[in-house]
Amino acid sequence: MSTASLGHVEAVVRITAQACVDNEKYFGELDSVVGDGDFGYSMARGFELVIQDWDGFDRADIGTFLKKIAVVITSRIGGTSGPIWGTAMLRAASTAGAVTSLEPAQIVAMLRAGIEGIKARGRSDVGDKTLLDALVPAVDTIEQQIAAGADTAATLRAAAGTARENAEATRAMQAMRGRASYTGERSIGTLDAGAVAVAVILEALADQWPDLPARS
């Protein structure tokens, strides 16, 4: 996996935003089974604003750029999703700092910081049937791929596969956090919308990365 530039970070955010907008209905349907059904709508409305305001975000460095994105996500995505996803991005931004490029180890550190932010904000962990059940194994895979010397495209493809496998595994779990937890054992047999969203985003990144122009 090569060094990531600000341009690469921009591409990740933009693809993430578009994936959330494009999958509004799908995410909402997943969330409506045992949740309140607003996950898809909330994510789409927040990331629509990211796309709408795209040219206006401060790009002085990677940390600043991600902090500005985090502010929009936190303030414009409703329910618990905004604070959780916004906190993750803010923790990642703070870990990145005022740099314009990232070494692979820094990328992993950012992702780990985001995970810790999600755990703290959501008072959740792996096994609670949340996005962490797909995100944590996916980041583990990214770290393993980097250690093995894989390139970015292969790393993303492996991470996407891990995320999808673990998102599907949430079907057998009982929800322990969020609105779905109120349904108790009825949540067993359903997919967690947040975990599926992680898989969808990583799949979009894996699909589109090989076709992106070189970014400096």
ABEGO torsion letter per residue (X at the ends): XBBBBAAAAAAAAAAAAAAAAAAAAAAAAAAAAABAGAAAAAAAAAAAAAAAAAAABBAABAAAAAAAAAAAAAAABBEAAAAAAAAAAAAAAAAAEBBABBBAAAAAAAAAAAAAAAAAAAGBBBGAGBAAAAAAAAAAAAAAAAAAGBBAAAAAAAAAAAAAAAAAAAAABBBABEAAAAAEAAABGBBBAAAAAAAAAAAAAAAAAAABBBBX
